[in-house]
Amino acid sequence: MSNISATAFADTKPHYNILDGLRGIAALTVVCFHLFEAFATSHLDQRINHGYLAVDFFFILSGFVVGYAYDDRWKKMTVAEFLKRRFIRLHPMVVMGAVIGAVMFYFQGCSVWDVSTVSMSMLLVATLLNALLIPAAPGSEIRGLGEMYPLNGPSWSLFFEYIGNILYAFFIRKLPTRA
């Protein structure tokens, strides 16, 4: 087992509470958008009509925060250390969401899909795929709605956060900047 250098975990820069607050507001806006969306009959009576745009705002802020936190650490930290740190930070949420989604799917039942037609092995495979952030293949996911992550729909955002982190680690951090 390799040791991660202490500099990979050191908090050496000032923390911007305002950015955390803005990310929190963006996250709550998305939650409210989805809650109101369930009761809307069209986009005309949707209470937060463009609330989904808060996801983009959240990702922009998160990209800045990650870049700000790690840009000066690359001389002492490897790509593997960075990716391990991001994995430790993000993946527990992915696994927890998959397990909660599987439990909710199994026990809730719904007129849209019949839980009794889904075998326990199919549910376990779907849970494992979701926990590993492997998108469901079209036509093979358990709810039949063509979702990327049928047990925890918001997993798509963590999937793309991983992609953003990988792009940052290998390419974006190497782009020239103004001094």
ChimeraX attribute file (.defattr): number of C-alpha atoms within 10 A of each C-alpha:
attribute: neighborCount
match mode: 1-to-1
recipient: residues
	/A:1	3
	/A:2	5
	/A:3	6
	/A:4	15
	/A:5	12
	/A:6	9
	/A:7	14
	/A:8	17
	/A:9	15
	/A:10	11
	/A:11	10
	/A:12	10
	/A:13	10
	/A:14	7
	/A:15	12
	/A:16	9
	/A:17	9
	/A:18	9
	/A:19	15
	/A:20	15
	/A:21	11
	/A:22	15
	/A:23	20
	/A:24	13
	/A:25	14
	/A:26	22
	/A:27	18
	/A:28	14
	/A:29	19
	/A:30	20
	/A:31	15
	/A:32	15
	/A:33	20
	/A:34	17
	/A:35	14
	/A:36	16
	/A:37	18
	/A:38	9
	/A:39	11
	/A:40	14
	/A:41	9
	/A:42	9
	/A:43	11
	/A:44	8
	/A:45	12
	/A:46	18
	/A:47	16
	/A:48	16
	/A:49	15
	/A:50	12
	/A:51	21
	/A:52	17
	/A:53	13
	/A:54	20
	/A:55	16
	/A:56	12
	/A:57	15
	/A:58	20
	/A:59	17
	/A:60	12
	/A:61	17
	/A:62	16
	/A:63	16
	/A:64	12
	/A:65	15
	/A:66	13
	/A:67	16
	/A:68	13
	/A:69	18
	/A:70	19
	/A:71	13
	/A:72	12
	/A:73	16
	/A:74	16
	/A:75	8
	/A:76	11
	/A:77	17
	/A:78	15
	/A:79	13
	/A:80	11
	/A:81	18
	/A:82	20
	/A:83	15
	/A:84	13
	/A:85	14
	/A:86	16
	/A:87	13
	/A:88	11
	/A:89	10
	/A:90	15
	/A:91	17
	/A:92	12
	/A:93	14
	/A:94	19
	/A:95	20
	/A:96	13
	/A:97	20
	/A:98	26
	/A:99	19
	/A:100	14
	/A:101	18
	/A:102	20
	/A:103	14
	/A:104	13
	/A:105	19
	/A:106	16
	/A:107	9
	/A:108	8
	/A:109	12
	/A:110	9
	/A:111	6
	/A:112	9
	/A:113	14
	/A:114	11
	/A:115	18
	/A:116	9
	/A:117	9
	/A:118	13
	/A:119	11
	/A:120	12
	/A:121	9
	/A:122	14
	/A:123	19
	/A:124	13
	/A:125	14
	/A:126	23
	/A:127	24
	/A:128	16
	/A:129	17
	/A:130	27
	/A:131	22
	/A:132	14
	/A:133	20
	/A:134	15
	/A:135	17
	/A:136	17
	/A:137	11
	/A:138	11
	/A:139	11
	/A:140	13
	/A:141	20
	/A:142	22
	/A:143	17
	/A:144	12
	/A:145	13
	/A:146	14
	/A:147	19
	/A:148	19
	/A:149	26
	/A:150	23
	/A:151	27
	/A:152	23
	/A:153	14
	/A:154	13
	/A:155	23
	/A:156	18
	/A:157	12
	/A:158	15
	/A:159	18
	/A:160	12
	/A:161	17
	/A:162	18
	/A:163	12
	/A:164	14
	/A:165	19
	/A:166	16
	/A:167	12
	/A:168	18
	/A:169	20
	/A:170	10
	/A:171	10
	/A:172	13
	/A:173	14
	/A:174	11
	/A:175	7
	/A:176	7
	/A:177	6
	/A:178	3
	/A:179	3
